[in-house]
Amino acid sequence: MKKMLIVFLLIGLVASIGIVSAFDGFGSEHREAKKKALETGDYETWKEIKMSELTEERFKWAQEKYEQRMERRQAMHPARQAVIDGDYDAWAEAISGLGWTRGMAELINEDNFDVFVKMHEARTAGDFETANALAEELGLIRDFGRRHTSY
């Protein structure tokens, strides 16, 4: 039941990201003009359109998102080091205070942590096929070629 909930939550997240990325804050005419410029190879028009998207508001949004990612990455450092060290107890302690890792804490336990470590090693080595297979075995259905798992 918990695995199904996590799968549905992941599907919802992916759908939300798709909807948000489809709506870029500009109208459909703007998107169509960008598309047409790309299709016809019109660099100057494309450049003009892209330049019109550069606003202080969008910069501040991008800066805020960057800072959030850096904070999250820093918060995950002890958990990543625990995976590298193969230390389940340190990993469990490191993620226990991070609310957004709850689903992973429910899927990864002391009995399958060695598989999780192998998944990390495969991903680090660029062996995404093995990493994906191990992620599926663990119930972590993700495409490691595109995004990485928070651990």
VENSUL-V860769 format. One record per helix or strand of 3 or more residues. SS is the DSSP state (@ for helix, = for strand). FROM is the first residue (numbers start at 0). LEN is the number of residues. If there is no record, write none. Layout:
((SS:FROM:LEN) (SS:FROM:LEN))
//
This chain:
((@:1:21) (@:27:13) (@:42:10) (@:55:30) (@:87:9) (@:98:9) (@:112:12) (@:127:11))
//
